[in-house]
């Protein structure tokens, strides 16, 4: 049988390709332009420039919270030692018998200074700029048969601090007193 209708050529396009050709015009189905990619990269870099320092500072605050807990343990140990022996422990090694060795990756704890009625401990930041950590100091004071405590925080990263001679004194180097 001979057909009078014109014969259609078989299409070389797959069914999916023909659907895409119907849906997409040449411009709408193209990729991103170079300008669009550069703008997105600039937005991401600005966001990162703002977020990374804030994130690092939060990590520094967590490290500072850790050292505050360690200084609190030192102060409690000094109070107990003084109560038992009538004098403050003059070295960290003496306190280690009670508290265990107190150390930190981010801080050093030098031996304390004492005048008999008070004792001062410092936590000195190791590479403070890198780890975003401030120095701390704590003092334990024997006053009228009781104990008082003062804690100071360095005003800025890399600035040393110490507690005063009395628990009511200001911190050295304009440090911030923490209760």
QUIWOHU-V231305 format. One record per residue. N is the residue number from 1. RES is the residue in three letters. OMEGA is omega in whole degrees, -180 to 180 (NA if undefined). Layout:
# QUIWOHU-V231305
N & RES & OMEGA
N & RES & OMEGA
This chain:
# QUIWOHU-V231305
1 & UNK & -177
2 & UNK & -178
3 & UNK & 178
4 & UNK & 180
5 & UNK & 178
6 & UNK & -180
7 & UNK & 180
8 & UNK & 177
9 & UNK & 177
10 & UNK & -179
11 & UNK & 177
12 & UNK & 179
13 & UNK & 175
14 & UNK & -179
15 & UNK & -179
16 & UNK & -180
17 & UNK & 180
18 & UNK & 177
19 & UNK & 179
20 & UNK & 178
21 & UNK & 178
22 & UNK & -176
23 & UNK & -171
24 & UNK & 167
25 & UNK & -176
26 & UNK & -175
27 & UNK & -173
28 & UNK & -179
29 & UNK & 179
30 & UNK & 179
31 & UNK & 178
32 & UNK & 177
33 & UNK & 180
34 & UNK & 179
35 & UNK & 179
36 & UNK & 179
37 & UNK & 179
38 & UNK & 179
39 & UNK & 179
40 & UNK & 179
41 & UNK & 178
42 & UNK & 179
43 & UNK & 180
44 & UNK & -180
45 & UNK & 177
46 & UNK & 178
47 & UNK & 179
48 & UNK & 180
49 & UNK & 178
50 & UNK & -172
51 & UNK & -174
52 & UNK & 177
53 & UNK & 178
54 & UNK & 179
55 & UNK & 179
56 & UNK & 179
57 & UNK & 178
58 & UNK & 176
59 & UNK & 176
60 & UNK & 179
61 & UNK & 177
62 & UNK & 177
63 & UNK & 178
64 & UNK & 177
65 & UNK & 178
66 & UNK & -178
67 & UNK & 176
68 & UNK & 176
69 & UNK & -180
70 & UNK & 177
71 & UNK & 176
72 & UNK & 178
73 & UNK & 178
74 & UNK & -179
75 & UNK & 178
76 & UNK & 179
77 & UNK & 178
78 & UNK & 178
79 & UNK & 180
80 & UNK & -180
81 & UNK & 180
82 & UNK & 180
83 & UNK & -178
84 & UNK & -171
85 & UNK & -179
86 & UNK & 176
87 & UNK & 175
88 & UNK & 176
89 & UNK & -173
90 & UNK & 179
91 & UNK & 177
92 & UNK & 180
93 & UNK & 178
94 & UNK & 179
95 & UNK & -177
96 & UNK & 178
97 & UNK & -179
98 & UNK & -173
99 & UNK & -168
100 & UNK & -179
101 & UNK & 178
102 & UNK & 177
103 & UNK & -178
104 & UNK & 176
105 & UNK & -173
106 & UNK & -177
107 & UNK & 169
108 & UNK & 180
109 & UNK & 179
110 & UNK & 178
111 & UNK & -175
112 & UNK & 172
113 & UNK & -177
114 & UNK & 172
115 & UNK & 180
116 & UNK & -180
117 & UNK & 176
118 & UNK & 176
119 & UNK & -177
120 & UNK & 176
121 & UNK & 176
122 & UNK & 170
123 & UNK & -175
124 & UNK & -177
125 & UNK & 174
126 & UNK & -175
127 & UNK & -174
128 & UNK & -180
129 & UNK & -180
130 & UNK & -175
131 & UNK & 178
132 & UNK & -178
133 & UNK & 178
134 & UNK & 177
135 & UNK & 179
136 & UNK & 175
137 & UNK & 177
138 & UNK & 178
139 & UNK & 174
140 & UNK & -174
141 & UNK & 175
142 & UNK & -174
143 & UNK & 176
144 & UNK & 177
145 & UNK & 178
146 & UNK & -177
147 & UNK & 175
148 & UNK & -178
149 & UNK & 174
150 & UNK & 179
151 & UNK & 180
152 & UNK & 178
153 & UNK & 177
154 & UNK & -178
155 & UNK & -178
156 & UNK & 179
157 & UNK & 179
158 & UNK & -179
159 & UNK & -178
160 & UNK & -179
161 & UNK & 172
162 & UNK & 178
163 & UNK & -180
164 & UNK & 180
165 & UNK & 176
166 & UNK & -179
167 & UNK & -179
168 & UNK & -179
169 & UNK & 175
170 & UNK & 174
171 & UNK & 177
172 & UNK & 177
173 & UNK & -180
174 & UNK & 178
175 & UNK & -178
176 & UNK & 179
177 & UNK & -179
178 & UNK & 178
179 & UNK & NA
